[in-house]
Amino acid sequence: PEDCWMAIGGKVYDVTAYLPDHPSAPRVILPWCGKDADQAYRTKTRGRPHSVEADRLLRRYFIGELVAK
């Protein structure tokens, strides 16, 4: 929880500072730290997408592009 980065849509986000502000408990996000969270983000693991506002908010935490080696 003190260092949570994840990949979503080929981009990397550091969402560490957002964890306490997430509408659900941080435990919803923590399993995705250090992983490709694209599918989880797109479906909220419940089959429905995040809102447009969530997409805008996510941009604040963008730190770079995911590059495959």
mmJSON file of the N, C-alpha and C atoms, coordinates in Angstrom:
{"data_MODEL":{"atom_site":{
"group_PDB":["ATOM","ATOM","ATOM","ATOM","ATOM","ATOM","ATOM","ATOM","ATOM","ATOM","ATOM","ATOM","ATOM","ATOM","ATOM","ATOM","ATOM","ATOM","ATOM","ATOM","ATOM","ATOM","ATOM","ATOM","ATOM","ATOM","ATOM","ATOM","ATOM","ATOM","ATOM","ATOM","ATOM","ATOM","ATOM","ATOM","ATOM","ATOM","ATOM","ATOM","ATOM","ATOM","ATOM","ATOM","ATOM","ATOM","ATOM","ATOM","ATOM","ATOM","ATOM","ATOM","ATOM","ATOM","ATOM","ATOM","ATOM","ATOM","ATOM","ATOM","ATOM","ATOM","ATOM","ATOM","ATOM","ATOM","ATOM","ATOM","ATOM","ATOM","ATOM","ATOM","ATOM","ATOM","ATOM","ATOM","ATOM","ATOM","ATOM","ATOM","ATOM","ATOM","ATOM","ATOM","ATOM","ATOM","ATOM","ATOM","ATOM","ATOM","ATOM","ATOM","ATOM","ATOM","ATOM","ATOM","ATOM","ATOM","ATOM","ATOM","ATOM","ATOM","ATOM","ATOM","ATOM","ATOM","ATOM","ATOM","ATOM","ATOM","ATOM","ATOM","ATOM","ATOM","ATOM","ATOM","ATOM","ATOM","ATOM","ATOM","ATOM","ATOM","ATOM","ATOM","ATOM","ATOM","ATOM","ATOM","ATOM","ATOM","ATOM","ATOM","ATOM","ATOM","ATOM","ATOM","ATOM","ATOM","ATOM","ATOM","ATOM","ATOM","ATOM","ATOM","ATOM","ATOM","ATOM","ATOM","ATOM","ATOM","ATOM","ATOM","ATOM","ATOM","ATOM","ATOM","ATOM","ATOM","ATOM","ATOM","ATOM","ATOM","ATOM","ATOM","ATOM","ATOM","ATOM","ATOM","ATOM","ATOM","ATOM","ATOM","ATOM","ATOM","ATOM","ATOM","ATOM","ATOM","ATOM","ATOM","ATOM","ATOM","ATOM","ATOM","ATOM","ATOM","ATOM","ATOM","ATOM","ATOM","ATOM","ATOM","ATOM","ATOM","ATOM","ATOM","ATOM","ATOM","ATOM","ATOM","ATOM","ATOM","ATOM","ATOM","ATOM","ATOM","ATOM"],
"id":[1,2,3,4,5,6,7,8,9,10,11,12,13,14,15,16,17,18,19,20,21,22,23,24,25,26,27,28,29,30,31,32,33,34,35,36,37,38,39,40,41,42,43,44,45,46,47,48,49,50,51,52,53,54,55,56,57,58,59,60,61,62,63,64,65,66,67,68,69,70,71,72,73,74,75,76,77,78,79,80,81,82,83,84,85,86,87,88,89,90,91,92,93,94,95,96,97,98,99,100,101,102,103,104,105,106,107,108,109,110,111,112,113,114,115,116,117,118,119,120,121,122,123,124,125,126,127,128,129,130,131,132,133,134,135,136,137,138,139,140,141,142,143,144,145,146,147,148,149,150,151,152,153,154,155,156,157,158,159,160,161,162,163,164,165,166,167,168,169,170,171,172,173,174,175,176,177,178,179,180,181,182,183,184,185,186,187,188,189,190,191,192,193,194,195,196,197,198,199,200,201,202,203,204,205,206,207],
"type_symbol":["N","C","C","N","C","C","N","C","C","N","C","C","N","C","C","N","C","C","N","C","C","N","C","C","N","C","C","N","C","C","N","C","C","N","C","C","N","C","C","N","C","C","N","C","C","N","C","C","N","C","C","N","C","C","N","C","C","N","C","C","N","C","C","N","C","C","N","C","C","N","C","C","N","C","C","N","C","C","N","C","C","N","C","C","N","C","C","N","C","C","N","C","C","N","C","C","N","C","C","N","C","C","N","C","C","N","C","C","N","C","C","N","C","C","N","C","C","N","C","C","N","C","C","N","C","C","N","C","C","N","C","C","N","C","C","N","C","C","N","C","C","N","C","C","N","C","C","N","C","C","N","C","C","N","C","C","N","C","C","N","C","C","N","C","C","N","C","C","N","C","C","N","C","C","N","C","C","N","C","C","N","C","C","N","C","C","N","C","C","N","C","C","N","C","C","N","C","C","N","C","C","N","C","C","N","C","C"],
"label_atom_id":["N","CA","C","N","CA","C","N","CA","C","N","CA","C","N","CA","C","N","CA","C","N","CA","C","N","CA","C","N","CA","C","N","CA","C","N","CA","C","N","CA","C","N","CA","C","N","CA","C","N","CA","C","N","CA","C","N","CA","C","N","CA","C","N","CA","C","N","CA","C","N","CA","C","N","CA","C","N","CA","C","N","CA","C","N","CA","C","N","CA","C","N","CA","C","N","CA","C","N","CA","C","N","CA","C","N","CA","C","N","CA","C","N","CA","C","N","CA","C","N","CA","C","N","CA","C","N","CA","C","N","CA","C","N","CA","C","N","CA","C","N","CA","C","N","CA","C","N","CA","C","N","CA","C","N","CA","C","N","CA","C","N","CA","C","N","CA","C","N","CA","C","N","CA","C","N","CA","C","N","CA","C","N","CA","C","N","CA","C","N","CA","C","N","CA","C","N","CA","C","N","CA","C","N","CA","C","N","CA","C","N","CA","C","N","CA","C","N","CA","C","N","CA","C","N","CA","C","N","CA","C","N","CA","C","N","CA","C","N","CA","C"],
"label_alt_id":[null,null,null,null,null,null,null,null,null,null,null,null,null,null,null,null,null,null,null,null,null,null,null,null,null,null,null,null,null,null,null,null,null,null,null,null,null,null,null,null,null,null,null,null,null,null,null,null,null,null,null,null,null,null,null,null,null,null,null,null,null,null,null,null,null,null,null,null,null,null,null,null,null,null,null,null,null,null,null,null,null,null,null,null,null,null,null,null,null,null,null,null,null,null,null,null,null,null,null,null,null,null,null,null,null,null,null,null,null,null,null,null,null,null,null,null,null,null,null,null,null,null,null,null,null,null,null,null,null,null,null,null,null,null,null,null,null,null,null,null,null,null,null,null,null,null,null,null,null,null,null,null,null,null,null,null,null,null,null,null,null,null,null,null,null,null,null,null,null,null,null,null,null,null,null,null,null,null,null,null,null,null,null,null,null,null,null,null,null,null,null,null,null,null,null,null,null,null,null,null,null,null,null,null,null,null,null],
"label_comp_id":["PRO","PRO","PRO","GLU","GLU","GLU","ASP","ASP","ASP","CYS","CYS","CYS","TRP","TRP","TRP","MET","MET","MET","ALA","ALA","ALA","ILE","ILE","ILE","GLY","GLY","GLY","GLY","GLY","GLY","LYS","LYS","LYS","VAL","VAL","VAL","TYR","TYR","TYR","ASP","ASP","ASP","VAL","VAL","VAL","THR","THR","THR","ALA","ALA","ALA","TYR","TYR","TYR","LEU","LEU","LEU","PRO","PRO","PRO","ASP","ASP","ASP","HIS","HIS","HIS","PRO","PRO","PRO","SER","SER","SER","ALA","ALA","ALA","PRO","PRO","PRO","ARG","ARG","ARG","VAL","VAL","VAL","ILE","ILE","ILE","LEU","LEU","LEU","PRO","PRO","PRO","TRP","TRP","TRP","CYS","CYS","CYS","GLY","GLY","GLY","LYS","LYS","LYS","ASP","ASP","ASP","ALA","ALA","ALA","ASP","ASP","ASP","GLN","GLN","GLN","ALA","ALA","ALA","TYR","TYR","TYR","ARG","ARG","ARG","THR","THR","THR","LYS","LYS","LYS","THR","THR","THR","ARG","ARG","ARG","GLY","GLY","GLY","ARG","ARG","ARG","PRO","PRO","PRO","HIS","HIS","HIS","SER","SER","SER","VAL","VAL","VAL","GLU","GLU","GLU","ALA","ALA","ALA","ASP","ASP","ASP","ARG","ARG","ARG","LEU","LEU","LEU","LEU","LEU","LEU","ARG","ARG","ARG","ARG","ARG","ARG","TYR","TYR","TYR","PHE","PHE","PHE","ILE","ILE","ILE","GLY","GLY","GLY","GLU","GLU","GLU","LEU","LEU","LEU","VAL","VAL","VAL","ALA","ALA","ALA","LYS","LYS","LYS"],
"label_asym_id":["A","A","A","A","A","A","A","A","A","A","A","A","A","A","A","A","A","A","A","A","A","A","A","A","A","A","A","A","A","A","A","A","A","A","A","A","A","A","A","A","A","A","A","A","A","A","A","A","A","A","A","A","A","A","A","A","A","A","A","A","A","A","A","A","A","A","A","A","A","A","A","A","A","A","A","A","A","A","A","A","A","A","A","A","A","A","A","A","A","A","A","A","A","A","A","A","A","A","A","A","A","A","A","A","A","A","A","A","A","A","A","A","A","A","A","A","A","A","A","A","A","A","A","A","A","A","A","A","A","A","A","A","A","A","A","A","A","A","A","A","A","A","A","A","A","A","A","A","A","A","A","A","A","A","A","A","A","A","A","A","A","A","A","A","A","A","A","A","A","A","A","A","A","A","A","A","A","A","A","A","A","A","A","A","A","A","A","A","A","A","A","A","A","A","A","A","A","A","A","A","A","A","A","A","A","A","A"],
"label_entity_id":["1","1","1","1","1","1","1","1","1","1","1","1","1","1","1","1","1","1","1","1","1","1","1","1","1","1","1","1","1","1","1","1","1","1","1","1","1","1","1","1","1","1","1","1","1","1","1","1","1","1","1","1","1","1","1","1","1","1","1","1","1","1","1","1","1","1","1","1","1","1","1","1","1","1","1","1","1","1","1","1","1","1","1","1","1","1","1","1","1","1","1","1","1","1","1","1","1","1","1","1","1","1","1","1","1","1","1","1","1","1","1","1","1","1","1","1","1","1","1","1","1","1","1","1","1","1","1","1","1","1","1","1","1","1","1","1","1","1","1","1","1","1","1","1","1","1","1","1","1","1","1","1","1","1","1","1","1","1","1","1","1","1","1","1","1","1","1","1","1","1","1","1","1","1","1","1","1","1","1","1","1","1","1","1","1","1","1","1","1","1","1","1","1","1","1","1","1","1","1","1","1","1","1","1","1","1","1"],
"label_seq_id":[1,1,1,2,2,2,3,3,3,4,4,4,5,5,5,6,6,6,7,7,7,8,8,8,9,9,9,10,10,10,11,11,11,12,12,12,13,13,13,14,14,14,15,15,15,16,16,16,17,17,17,18,18,18,19,19,19,20,20,20,21,21,21,22,22,22,23,23,23,24,24,24,25,25,25,26,26,26,27,27,27,28,28,28,29,29,29,30,30,30,31,31,31,32,32,32,33,33,33,34,34,34,35,35,35,36,36,36,37,37,37,38,38,38,39,39,39,40,40,40,41,41,41,42,42,42,43,43,43,44,44,44,45,45,45,46,46,46,47,47,47,48,48,48,49,49,49,50,50,50,51,51,51,52,52,52,53,53,53,54,54,54,55,55,55,56,56,56,57,57,57,58,58,58,59,59,59,60,60,60,61,61,61,62,62,62,63,63,63,64,64,64,65,65,65,66,66,66,67,67,67,68,68,68,69,69,69],
"pdbx_PDB_ins_code":[null,null,null,null,null,null,null,null,null,null,null,null,null,null,null,null,null,null,null,null,null,null,null,null,null,null,null,null,null,null,null,null,null,null,null,null,null,null,null,null,null,null,null,null,null,null,null,null,null,null,null,null,null,null,null,null,null,null,null,null,null,null,null,null,null,null,null,null,null,null,null,null,null,null,null,null,null,null,null,null,null,null,null,null,null,null,null,null,null,null,null,null,null,null,null,null,null,null,null,null,null,null,null,null,null,null,null,null,null,null,null,null,null,null,null,null,null,null,null,null,null,null,null,null,null,null,null,null,null,null,null,null,null,null,null,null,null,null,null,null,null,null,null,null,null,null,null,null,null,null,null,null,null,null,null,null,null,null,null,null,null,null,null,null,null,null,null,null,null,null,null,null,null,null,null,null,null,null,null,null,null,null,null,null,null,null,null,null,null,null,null,null,null,null,null,null,null,null,null,null,null,null,null,null,null,null,null],
"Cartn_x":[0.803,0.0,0.837,2.085,2.922,3.616,3.383,3.984,3.186,2.087,1.17,1.152,1.819,1.818,1.059,0.402,-0.278,-0.354,-0.503,-0.639,-2.104,-2.566,-3.935,-3.868,-4.307,-4.323,-2.959,-1.927,-0.58,0.114,-0.5,0.091,0.292,1.269,1.584,1.143,0.51,-0.009,0.499,0.872,1.226,0.016,-0.775,-2.016,-1.873,-0.65,-0.389,-1.152,-1.045,-1.684,-3.204,-3.732,-5.184,-5.834,-5.086,-5.664,-6.62,-6.236,-7.161,-8.426,-8.393,-9.534,-10.465,-10.072,-10.894,-12.24,-13.34,-14.666,-14.847,-14.218,-14.234,-12.992,-12.939,-11.764,-10.52,-9.332,-8.097,-7.885,-8.471,-8.294,-8.793,-9.65,-10.135,-9.018,-8.174,-7.104,-5.812,-5.517,-4.225,-3.821,-4.73,-4.291,-3.73,-4.005,-3.555,-2.265,-1.756,-0.497,0.62,1.385,2.497,2.07,0.827,0.307,-0.391,-0.747,-1.582,-3.015,-3.573,-4.915,-5.94,-5.625,-6.504,-7.893,-7.965,-9.257,-10.032,-9.358,-10.025,-10.567,-9.793,-10.243,-11.44,-11.352,-12.438,-13.745,-13.673,-14.896,-15.203,-14.304,-14.431,-14.592,-14.114,-14.267,-15.719,-16.631,-18.065,-18.807,-18.076,-18.716,-19.183,-18.806,-19.199,-17.974,-17.925,-16.746,-16.735,-15.554,-15.439,-16.072,-16.383,-17.015,-16.004,-16.524,-15.683,-14.892,-15.52,-14.828,-13.652,-13.805,-12.697,-11.561,-11.899,-10.865,-10.093,-10.798,-10.134,-9.234,-9.732,-8.976,-7.714,-7.82,-6.686,-5.515,-5.81,-4.747,-3.79,-4.272,-3.411,-2.261,-2.459,-1.495,-0.611,-0.733,0.065,1.547,2.372,3.809,4.612,3.995,4.734,4.015,4.615,4.097,4.694,3.896,4.372,5.116,6.356,7.18,7.533,7.179,7.521,8.965,9.67,11.072,11.185],
"Cartn_y":[-1.223,0.0,1.276,1.174,2.372,2.616,1.771,1.949,1.127,1.682,0.937,1.516,0.8,1.138,0.042,0.408,-0.595,-0.134,-1.099,-0.811,-0.924,0.069,0.078,0.628,-0.158,0.298,0.657,-0.064,0.194,1.385,1.949,3.076,2.679,3.305,2.987,4.143,3.781,4.765,4.456,5.494,5.35,5.841,4.909,5.255,5.231,5.202,5.131,6.213,7.442,8.554,8.492,7.785,7.71,6.633,5.665,4.547,4.976,5.917,6.296,7.0,7.554,8.292,7.446,6.224,5.366,5.116,5.209,5.018,3.663,2.635,1.341,1.256,0.277,0.099,-0.162,0.265,0.013,-1.463,-2.364,-3.791,-4.204,-3.381,-3.66,-3.441,-2.456,-2.095,-2.864,-3.113,-3.694,-4.957,-5.87,-7.062,-6.741,-5.549,-5.173,-4.368,-4.026,-3.279,-4.118,-3.483,-4.17,-5.075,-4.96,-5.864,-5.094,-5.839,-5.3,-5.333,-4.176,-4.078,-3.633,-3.758,-3.286,-3.915,-5.217,-5.902,-5.521,-5.479,-5.113,-3.689,-2.775,-1.391,-1.278,-1.973,-1.879,-2.492,-3.458,-4.136,-3.953,-3.306,-3.192,-4.582,-5.588,-7.009,-7.393,-6.574,-6.862,-6.718,-6.514,-6.426,-5.049,-4.019,-2.672,-1.748,-0.813,0.059,1.169,1.737,2.935,4.103,5.139,6.315,7.157,8.082,9.035,9.865,10.189,10.945,10.149,8.847,8.002,8.016,8.006,8.076,9.386,10.472,11.778,11.797,11.267,11.221,10.376,9.273,8.377,9.095,10.021,10.762,11.475,11.87,12.554,11.665,10.377,9.428,8.772,9.227,8.696,8.984,7.951,8.164,7.691,6.952,6.537,5.463,5.159,4.109,2.758,1.717,0.369,-0.128,-0.528,-0.99,-2.448,-3.297,-4.712,-4.909,-5.761,-6.057,-7.396],
"Cartn_z":[0.0,0.0,0.0,0.424,0.438,-0.899,-1.9,-3.223,-4.236,-4.724,-5.592,-7.002,-7.887,-9.31,-10.026,-11.137,-11.949,-13.392,-14.276,-15.7,-16.091,-16.831,-17.345,-18.755,-19.714,-21.097,-21.648,-21.209,-21.712,-21.073,-20.054,-19.342,-17.884,-17.258,-15.866,-14.982,-13.878,-12.941,-11.544,-10.817,-9.413,-8.625,-8.134,-7.446,-5.923,-5.45,-4.009,-3.251,-3.686,-2.976,-3.043,-4.035,-4.204,-3.337,-2.886,-2.135,-1.019,-0.158,0.924,0.429,-0.797,-1.326,-2.195,-2.514,-3.372,-2.703,-3.461,-2.865,-2.165,-2.698,-2.021,-1.142,-0.316,0.541,-0.305,0.157,-0.592,-0.922,-0.145,-0.402,-1.786,-2.394,-3.744,-4.763,-4.517,-5.451,-5.163,-3.927,-3.539,-4.302,-4.62,-5.369,-6.756,-7.256,-8.598,-8.595,-7.459,-7.38,-8.006,-8.886,-9.547,-10.679,-11.127,-12.157,-13.268,-14.324,-15.381,-14.87,-14.603,-14.036,-15.072,-16.344,-17.41,-17.329,-17.273,-17.226,-15.962,-14.841,-13.586,-13.657,-14.248,-14.348,-15.294,-16.419,-17.407,-16.91,-16.031,-15.59,-14.107,-13.382,-11.926,-11.314,-12.021,-11.698,-11.394,-11.874,-11.711,-13.033,-14.117,-15.417,-15.831,-15.087,-15.509,-15.477,-16.408,-16.505,-15.46,-15.261,-14.432,-15.182,-14.47,-15.056,-15.832,-16.615,-17.329,-16.316,-15.2,-14.153,-13.599,-13.433,-12.967,-13.978,-15.263,-16.301,-16.21,-15.984,-15.838,-14.606,-13.517,-12.274,-12.437,-13.14,-13.34,-14.007,-14.908,-15.614,-14.663,-13.507,-12.526,-12.047,-12.114,-11.555,-12.623,-13.86,-14.975,-14.76,-14.913,-14.761,-15.967,-16.902,-18.088,-18.884,-20.013,-20.9,-20.502,-20.629,-20.363,-21.603,-21.419,-22.538,-22.297,-23.255,-23.143,-23.568,-22.842,-23.18,-23.811],
"occupancy":[1.0,1.0,1.0,1.0,1.0,1.0,1.0,1.0,1.0,1.0,1.0,1.0,1.0,1.0,1.0,1.0,1.0,1.0,1.0,1.0,1.0,1.0,1.0,1.0,1.0,1.0,1.0,1.0,1.0,1.0,1.0,1.0,1.0,1.0,1.0,1.0,1.0,1.0,1.0,1.0,1.0,1.0,1.0,1.0,1.0,1.0,1.0,1.0,1.0,1.0,1.0,1.0,1.0,1.0,1.0,1.0,1.0,1.0,1.0,1.0,1.0,1.0,1.0,1.0,1.0,1.0,1.0,1.0,1.0,1.0,1.0,1.0,1.0,1.0,1.0,1.0,1.0,1.0,1.0,1.0,1.0,1.0,1.0,1.0,1.0,1.0,1.0,1.0,1.0,1.0,1.0,1.0,1.0,1.0,1.0,1.0,1.0,1.0,1.0,1.0,1.0,1.0,1.0,1.0,1.0,1.0,1.0,1.0,1.0,1.0,1.0,1.0,1.0,1.0,1.0,1.0,1.0,1.0,1.0,1.0,1.0,1.0,1.0,1.0,1.0,1.0,1.0,1.0,1.0,1.0,1.0,1.0,1.0,1.0,1.0,1.0,1.0,1.0,1.0,1.0,1.0,1.0,1.0,1.0,1.0,1.0,1.0,1.0,1.0,1.0,1.0,1.0,1.0,1.0,1.0,1.0,1.0,1.0,1.0,1.0,1.0,1.0,1.0,1.0,1.0,1.0,1.0,1.0,1.0,1.0,1.0,1.0,1.0,1.0,1.0,1.0,1.0,1.0,1.0,1.0,1.0,1.0,1.0,1.0,1.0,1.0,1.0,1.0,1.0,1.0,1.0,1.0,1.0,1.0,1.0,1.0,1.0,1.0,1.0,1.0,1.0,1.0,1.0,1.0,1.0,1.0,1.0],
"B_iso_or_equiv":[0.0,0.0,0.0,0.0,0.0,0.0,0.0,0.0,0.0,0.0,0.0,0.0,0.0,0.0,0.0,0.0,0.0,0.0,0.0,0.0,0.0,0.0,0.0,0.0,0.0,0.0,0.0,0.0,0.0,0.0,0.0,0.0,0.0,0.0,0.0,0.0,0.0,0.0,0.0,0.0,0.0,0.0,0.0,0.0,0.0,0.0,0.0,0.0,0.0,0.0,0.0,0.0,0.0,0.0,0.0,0.0,0.0,0.0,0.0,0.0,0.0,0.0,0.0,0.0,0.0,0.0,0.0,0.0,0.0,0.0,0.0,0.0,0.0,0.0,0.0,0.0,0.0,0.0,0.0,0.0,0.0,0.0,0.0,0.0,0.0,0.0,0.0,0.0,0.0,0.0,0.0,0.0,0.0,0.0,0.0,0.0,0.0,0.0,0.0,0.0,0.0,0.0,0.0,0.0,0.0,0.0,0.0,0.0,0.0,0.0,0.0,0.0,0.0,0.0,0.0,0.0,0.0,0.0,0.0,0.0,0.0,0.0,0.0,0.0,0.0,0.0,0.0,0.0,0.0,0.0,0.0,0.0,0.0,0.0,0.0,0.0,0.0,0.0,0.0,0.0,0.0,0.0,0.0,0.0,0.0,0.0,0.0,0.0,0.0,0.0,0.0,0.0,0.0,0.0,0.0,0.0,0.0,0.0,0.0,0.0,0.0,0.0,0.0,0.0,0.0,0.0,0.0,0.0,0.0,0.0,0.0,0.0,0.0,0.0,0.0,0.0,0.0,0.0,0.0,0.0,0.0,0.0,0.0,0.0,0.0,0.0,0.0,0.0,0.0,0.0,0.0,0.0,0.0,0.0,0.0,0.0,0.0,0.0,0.0,0.0,0.0,0.0,0.0,0.0,0.0,0.0,0.0],
"pdbx_formal_charge":[null,null,null,null,null,null,null,null,null,null,null,null,null,null,null,null,null,null,null,null,null,null,null,null,null,null,null,null,null,null,null,null,null,null,null,null,null,null,null,null,null,null,null,null,null,null,null,null,null,null,null,null,null,null,null,null,null,null,null,null,null,null,null,null,null,null,null,null,null,null,null,null,null,null,null,null,null,null,null,null,null,null,null,null,null,null,null,null,null,null,null,null,null,null,null,null,null,null,null,null,null,null,null,null,null,null,null,null,null,null,null,null,null,null,null,null,null,null,null,null,null,null,null,null,null,null,null,null,null,null,null,null,null,null,null,null,null,null,null,null,null,null,null,null,null,null,null,null,null,null,null,null,null,null,null,null,null,null,null,null,null,null,null,null,null,null,null,null,null,null,null,null,null,null,null,null,null,null,null,null,null,null,null,null,null,null,null,null,null,null,null,null,null,null,null,null,null,null,null,null,null,null,null,null,null,null,null],
"auth_seq_id":[1,1,1,2,2,2,3,3,3,4,4,4,5,5,5,6,6,6,7,7,7,8,8,8,9,9,9,10,10,10,11,11,11,12,12,12,13,13,13,14,14,14,15,15,15,16,16,16,17,17,17,18,18,18,19,19,19,20,20,20,21,21,21,22,22,22,23,23,23,24,24,24,25,25,25,26,26,26,27,27,27,28,28,28,29,29,29,30,30,30,31,31,31,32,32,32,33,33,33,34,34,34,35,35,35,36,36,36,37,37,37,38,38,38,39,39,39,40,40,40,41,41,41,42,42,42,43,43,43,44,44,44,45,45,45,46,46,46,47,47,47,48,48,48,49,49,49,50,50,50,51,51,51,52,52,52,53,53,53,54,54,54,55,55,55,56,56,56,57,57,57,58,58,58,59,59,59,60,60,60,61,61,61,62,62,62,63,63,63,64,64,64,65,65,65,66,66,66,67,67,67,68,68,68,69,69,69],
"auth_comp_id":["PRO","PRO","PRO","GLU","GLU","GLU","ASP","ASP","ASP","CYS","CYS","CYS","TRP","TRP","TRP","MET","MET","MET","ALA","ALA","ALA","ILE","ILE","ILE","GLY","GLY","GLY","GLY","GLY","GLY","LYS","LYS","LYS","VAL","VAL","VAL","TYR","TYR","TYR","ASP","ASP","ASP","VAL","VAL","VAL","THR","THR","THR","ALA","ALA","ALA","TYR","TYR","TYR","LEU","LEU","LEU","PRO","PRO","PRO","ASP","ASP","ASP","HIS","HIS","HIS","PRO","PRO","PRO","SER","SER","SER","ALA","ALA","ALA","PRO","PRO","PRO","ARG","ARG","ARG","VAL","VAL","VAL","ILE","ILE","ILE","LEU","LEU","LEU","PRO","PRO","PRO","TRP","TRP","TRP","CYS","CYS","CYS","GLY","GLY","GLY","LYS","LYS","LYS","ASP","ASP","ASP","ALA","ALA","ALA","ASP","ASP","ASP","GLN","GLN","GLN","ALA","ALA","ALA","TYR","TYR","TYR","ARG","ARG","ARG","THR","THR","THR","LYS","LYS","LYS","THR","THR","THR","ARG","ARG","ARG","GLY","GLY","GLY","ARG","ARG","ARG","PRO","PRO","PRO","HIS","HIS","HIS","SER","SER","SER","VAL","VAL","VAL","GLU","GLU","GLU","ALA","ALA","ALA","ASP","ASP","ASP","ARG","ARG","ARG","LEU","LEU","LEU","LEU","LEU","LEU","ARG","ARG","ARG","ARG","ARG","ARG","TYR","TYR","TYR","PHE","PHE","PHE","ILE","ILE","ILE","GLY","GLY","GLY","GLU","GLU","GLU","LEU","LEU","LEU","VAL","VAL","VAL","ALA","ALA","ALA","LYS","LYS","LYS"],
"auth_asym_id":["A","A","A","A","A","A","A","A","A","A","A","A","A","A","A","A","A","A","A","A","A","A","A","A","A","A","A","A","A","A","A","A","A","A","A","A","A","A","A","A","A","A","A","A","A","A","A","A","A","A","A","A","A","A","A","A","A","A","A","A","A","A","A","A","A","A","A","A","A","A","A","A","A","A","A","A","A","A","A","A","A","A","A","A","A","A","A","A","A","A","A","A","A","A","A","A","A","A","A","A","A","A","A","A","A","A","A","A","A","A","A","A","A","A","A","A","A","A","A","A","A","A","A","A","A","A","A","A","A","A","A","A","A","A","A","A","A","A","A","A","A","A","A","A","A","A","A","A","A","A","A","A","A","A","A","A","A","A","A","A","A","A","A","A","A","A","A","A","A","A","A","A","A","A","A","A","A","A","A","A","A","A","A","A","A","A","A","A","A","A","A","A","A","A","A","A","A","A","A","A","A","A","A","A","A","A","A"],
"auth_atom_id":["N","CA","C","N","CA","C","N","CA","C","N","CA","C","N","CA","C","N","CA","C","N","CA","C","N","CA","C","N","CA","C","N","CA","C","N","CA","C","N","CA","C","N","CA","C","N","CA","C","N","CA","C","N","CA","C","N","CA","C","N","CA","C","N","CA","C","N","CA","C","N","CA","C","N","CA","C","N","CA","C","N","CA","C","N","CA","C","N","CA","C","N","CA","C","N","CA","C","N","CA","C","N","CA","C","N","CA","C","N","CA","C","N","CA","C","N","CA","C","N","CA","C","N","CA","C","N","CA","C","N","CA","C","N","CA","C","N","CA","C","N","CA","C","N","CA","C","N","CA","C","N","CA","C","N","CA","C","N","CA","C","N","CA","C","N","CA","C","N","CA","C","N","CA","C","N","CA","C","N","CA","C","N","CA","C","N","CA","C","N","CA","C","N","CA","C","N","CA","C","N","CA","C","N","CA","C","N","CA","C","N","CA","C","N","CA","C","N","CA","C","N","CA","C","N","CA","C","N","CA","C","N","CA","C","N","CA","C","N","CA","C"],
"pdbx_PDB_model_num":[1,1,1,1,1,1,1,1,1,1,1,1,1,1,1,1,1,1,1,1,1,1,1,1,1,1,1,1,1,1,1,1,1,1,1,1,1,1,1,1,1,1,1,1,1,1,1,1,1,1,1,1,1,1,1,1,1,1,1,1,1,1,1,1,1,1,1,1,1,1,1,1,1,1,1,1,1,1,1,1,1,1,1,1,1,1,1,1,1,1,1,1,1,1,1,1,1,1,1,1,1,1,1,1,1,1,1,1,1,1,1,1,1,1,1,1,1,1,1,1,1,1,1,1,1,1,1,1,1,1,1,1,1,1,1,1,1,1,1,1,1,1,1,1,1,1,1,1,1,1,1,1,1,1,1,1,1,1,1,1,1,1,1,1,1,1,1,1,1,1,1,1,1,1,1,1,1,1,1,1,1,1,1,1,1,1,1,1,1,1,1,1,1,1,1,1,1,1,1,1,1,1,1,1,1,1,1]
}}}
